[in-house]
């Protein structure tokens, strides 16, 4: 019996903290069986990580924390000269931060890395090396899952490369997210222009491709699929993006009919969730989406909150001593003040996302 086929019990309590292996699969299976999804938030530092965990705890939900290659590099510090090494060390440092604190928030966290195209495969390979060390030392990998995005390459090459990585990852208890079809827009240098507008056929995955990938990869380990249904990274003007969530349903039906593994055999991922209508989010979740990426909206929530604070207290960001009162302004420009305002902006925006995804109050974390 493969990792993909092993039964998992729904609504079983899990230990709070980062989930990997069977616990990760159980959490995903519960999302799919109960019809809700988790927000996947790209983070760049301790401030955004802590805000995401705070929001999850406040909403009594589990959550997905993920790093792009640029986010991982930024976490290590832009002053690090070797950017390839910075991507690995930044992701490792962020993972250890989450492992250290997540259980204290009383939530379950899926720890994930975002899009990695061919030039970034050494980054993923280096993180697998680090998880091999962690498993030897602690019995657990650093990450719950990694994403490989070779959607711009021929399907055969995409599947073959993913299979090569999954053979390394599965024994460690790490899942693989793959992308089929093209997600429009760009995120940290990974992505594709919307040069053909809303009718670009490349933005829509073919169910036959999903079935082929599932048949070839699921015997090797646990696989989740980002099938494109017109979704894009970023936020675009109305009419520029045409979502077709029914593609997800057709993919589920194709795999279900071919394998006999139930009505919703696939664990699906919704990329480019920022700016999407709640109606379309709900429809996608009903077709087996357990994970929705939300980055742009979270970035704006942070920036809008900090920007409002700076405008309100503009004097403190130009003078250490108030010209009008002669009093020190340190308590206002203290980074902890405005960074906390930004964190609160993230938390408030995620309140809405947890509700939109039906995840509020659904944590599997066992009570202490």
N, C-alpha and C positions, 0 to 999 in steps of 0.2 A: 504493500500500500504506500503510495507516494505522500509527500508532505501536503500536496494539493488535495488529496482525497481523504486524509485522516479526519474523522469526525471530530467536531468540537461542540461543546455544550454551550448553548446560549444562556445568557443572563447568569453565568457563574461568576462569582466575585473574583477579582484579581488583586494581587498585592499592588499598592500604589507605587508609582515610579515608572521608569522606562520599561516598556514591554518588548520582548523579543521572542523568537521561536514560537512555541505553541501558544503562549499568552498573546502574542501579536496576532496570530491567526484567529484566536478566539475572539479578540476584540473586533477584528474586521468582520468575522462571521456574524457577530451579534448586531453590528451596524446594519449589515445587509438583511438579516432575518427580521429585524424590528423596524426597518424602513427609515433610518436616519443616517446622517453623515457627519463627519468631523471636519472642522476647518483645518487646513494645512497652511501654516503661517511661516513665511520666510523671515528669518531673523538675522541680525548683523552684529549683535553685541549682547551684553548682559542685560541692558535695559529692555530691549525688545523681548528677550527670552523670559525675563521675570514678569513682564506685563502679560505675555501670553499665558503663563502658568497661573497668574493671578486671576485672569479672566476665566480660565477653565474652572478654577476652584470656586469662583463666585457664581458661576453658572452650573456648578455640580455636573460638569461634563468632562470627558476625556478630550484630548487634543493631539494634533500632529504638529511638531516643531521641525522645520526643515531648513537646510542651508543650501543656497546656490554656491557655485564656485566662487563668485565674487563676494558673497556674504562671508564665506569661510575665510577668504583671503583678508577681508577687512577685519574680521575678528582677530586674526593674528597680528594685524597692524600693517598699515600701508608702508611703514618704514622698512619692512622686511624685504631685502633685495631679491631673494629667490622666490618668485611668485608661485611656482609650482609647489615648493616646500611649504610656503605660507598657506596654500589651499588645504594641504593635508593637516598641518599642525593647527590651523585655525579651527577646522572641523573637529579635530580630536579634542581641543581645549573646550569648545562649545559643548561637545558631547559629555565631557566629564563634568562640566558645570551643571548640565541638566540631570545627569545621573546623581549628582550630589544633592540636589535640591528638590527634585520632582516629588519624591515620596512625602516630603514635608508639606507639600501643597495638597496632599490627599487625592491625587488624580493619577490616571494612567496616561503616559505620554508615548506616542509613536515618534521615534526619532529617525529622521529621513534626510537624504540628500537629494536635491532637485536636479533638473536637466543636466546630463553629461553627454555631450556629443563625442565624436571620435577623438578629437584632440584632447578631451578631458578624461578619457578612459584611464590614463595613468593616475589621475586623482582618485578615481574609484578604486583602482587596484591598490594604491597606497593605503587607502582607508581599510580595505579588506586585510592588508598586512597588519595594520594596527589592531583590528578586531581579532585576528588570529592570536596575537600576543595577549589581548584582553581575555580571550576564552581560556588560554592556558593558565592565566593568573587568577581569574575570577569565576570562570565558568560561563561568562556571558559576553556577547559581542558589544561593541560600542554603539552600533546602530541597529534599528529595527529593520530598515530597508534602504536600498539605494535605487536611484532611477538612472536608466541608460536610455538616451534619446537618440536613436539612429533612424528616426522617421524619414529623414531626407534621403536615405540610402535605399537600395533595392531591398525588398522584403526578405529575400533569402539571406542577405548579409546582415540585416538587422537581427533576424532570429538566430543566426549562427553565432554572432558575437554575444548576444544576450545569453545564449546557452553556455558559452564558454565561461562567462562570469558567474552564472547561476550555479554551475557545478562547484565553484569555490565557495559561494555564499551559503548555499543550503545547509551544508554540514555544520556551519557556525550558528545557524538559527536566524539568518538574515534573509529577508524577502527581496524580490526584484520587482520594480515598476518599469514597464516598457511603454513606449509611445508608438501607436500605429496611426497613420495619417499625420497631417501637419497642423500644429497649433499656430495660428497666426500671431503676428506681433513679435516682440523681442523681450527677453528677460536675461539680463547679465550676459549679453552677447550671443545667447542661444535663441534662435527663432527665425522667422521668415516674414518678409514684407507682405502686406495685403495688397499686392499690385493688381490683383484681379477682382478686388472688392468682395462683396458678400457671396458671390456665386462661384468663388474659386473652388473647383472640384477637389483640390488637394486638401481642403479643410474638412473633408468628410470621409471617414474611414469606411472601408468596405467590410461588411460582416464576414465575408469569406476569408479575408485576411486575419480577422480576429480569431476565427475558428482554427486556421492553420497555426497561428502563433500559440494558441492555447494547447492544441494537440501536441506540438513539438516541445513546449517549455514546461507545461504543468507536471509531466512525469519527473522532471528534474528537481522541482522545488516549488515554493509558494510564489505565485505570480499575480500581480495586479496590473490592470491594463488601462492606460490613458488613451481611449479611443476618441478621435477628433470628431466633433459634430458641429463644426462651425465656430468653436470657441477660440478666443484670442487672448493674448497677454495684454494687459493695460486696459484703459477705458477709451472707447471710441464714440463718435457722434452717433445718435440714433440712425438706424438704417444701414450702417456700415458693416454690421455683424448680424448674420442670420443664423440663429441657433436651431438645430434640428435634433432635439433629444431623442426622437423616435429611432434614430440610428442606433442608440444604445439598446433599445428594446429589440431591434432586429438582430443585433449581435448576440444578445442573450438567447433569443429564439434559435438562432443558427447553432449555437453551441449546445443548447438544451436538446434539440432534436437529434444532433449527431452523437451526443454522448450519453443521453438519458440520465444526466446528473441533476435533474430538478429544473424548476422554472427559472431560477436566477443563479446559474452556476458561476458567473463571472463577478469578481470584485473590481468595480470600475472607478475611474478617477476623472474628475472634472477639473481640467486646467483652465486658467483664465476666468475665475469666478467673479473677479471685481467688476462691478457695474452691471451684473446680470439681474434680470427681473426675478422676483421671488417666485412667480408662477413657473418660470422655466427651471429654476433651481429645484423646486418641489417635484417637477416632472422628472428631471434627471435622477433625483434621489429615488424616486419610485421605481426606476428601471435598474437599480442596483449600484448606484454611485455611493461609495462609503467615504469619499475624500474629496473635498473641494479646495483647490488652491486659491488663496486670497492674499495678494501681495500689494498691488497698487492702492487699493482702498485703505489698507493698514498704513502704508507709507504716508498717504495723504492725511489720515487721522492724526498721526504723530506730528506731521509738519504743520497742519492747521492749528493744532492745540498749542504747539510751541510758538508759532508765529503770532497767534493771538495774545499770548503772554508777553512776548517781546514788544508788540505794539502798545499794549496796555501799560507797560513799564519801560518805555523807550529810554527814559532818562538814565535808568540803571545800566543800560547797555551802551551808554556813551560816556558815563562819568562814574568814578568810584565814590566821589563825594557829591551830594546833590547841590547844584549851583543855587537852588532856590531856598533850601533849608539848612545847608551846611552839614547835614547828617550823612553818615556812611550808608552806602546802598548795597553792601556785601550780602545781606540777607536776601536780597532780591535777585542779584545776578549769580549767586551760588549755583553751580551747575546742578546740584541736587534738586533745586527748586524747579527749574524749567525742564529738566529731564523727567522729573516726576509728573509734571503737567503733560508731557508727551506720552508717558506711560499710561496715564489716565485716559488719554485720547484713544489709545489702542484698546484699552479695556472696554471703553464705552462702545467702540465700533464692533468689537467682537461679541458684545451682548446681543446685538442684532443678528450677527452671523450664526451664533449658536441657535437662536430662535428660528431663523430661516431654514436651517438644516435639520430642525427637529431634535437637536442634541441636548437641549437644556434639561438638566435633571437625570440624564441617562448614564452617568458614570458607572463603570464596572468596578471601580476601586473599592476595596473592602474598607469599612469604617474602622478607625483605630480604636 
